[in-house]
Amino acid sequence: MNPRLTRADFKLVMLLGLGKTAQVYLARAPDGREVALKLPRKEVRTNPRQARMFAQEVLLSLGLTHPNLVRGLAGKPYGEDAFLALEYFAEGSLQQRLAQGPLEVGEGLGYIQQVAQALIYLHNRGIVHQDVKPANVFISGTVAKLGDFGVAKTPNDTHPFERAGSPYYMAPELFKGEAATPAADAYSLGVLAYELFSGRRPFECESYDALITAHLTQPPPPLTGVDRPLAQAILGLLAKHPRDRLSLTEFVQVLKGESPSPTPKDEQPTTPRPSLLRRLFRRKP
């Protein structure tokens, strides 16, 4: 698609959704392709912080290339005619898929592994997504793609955003005001995986304060319906302290039935891995 396309080049077909910062339409590109057209609200375009967030989403969507990231097709980051044209997914997101009930293990594993690979790609480039959740994972058949980079933390971010993310999926350290790291994305993926296989999040609370307390202090309820190694691996992502969590590379290796490679030096935990991981990764004779 021609990157020089403007907002006026797209024909609106129907409204897909209204978000806090943007309206999303099903639109048709000049070549006839259906796209998701994201238009920032007026108050977003005139608010410096929110305008930066939208611009970041445009630039990252157009600049990042990975088979499991939603692809940006055209866009303009700033101005009255700011917009972002994205791949359109007729099947919607994992949130819509979850409305039908928990996923079969094989289906869920495929999606989780793809999202993990997308996050590893981001982390290798110094980017922390900060908002991993079912509503931001879009599906087409057996393919899953992670989208929405509005609150992502980037290496060159001179205007750090406030604590970002969706409370049900946020890592404990973020509630304590600590900086987001790849380990925080790993925790969010753990919540997502738990939800895919159980049909519920590990912590469902009636108040925000109760939810914070649960993330900080309570172990998740046992995860049933999947074999023990998979359940243990998901719980390994949900460790309360970042240094005790599985890295996403290790998690993917577990999903593939492999023993993990040594953790890279810059990811080494400051304390020994818990005995859970030693049991999980022990090779069979």
Disulfide bonds with the S-S distance in Angstrom:
none
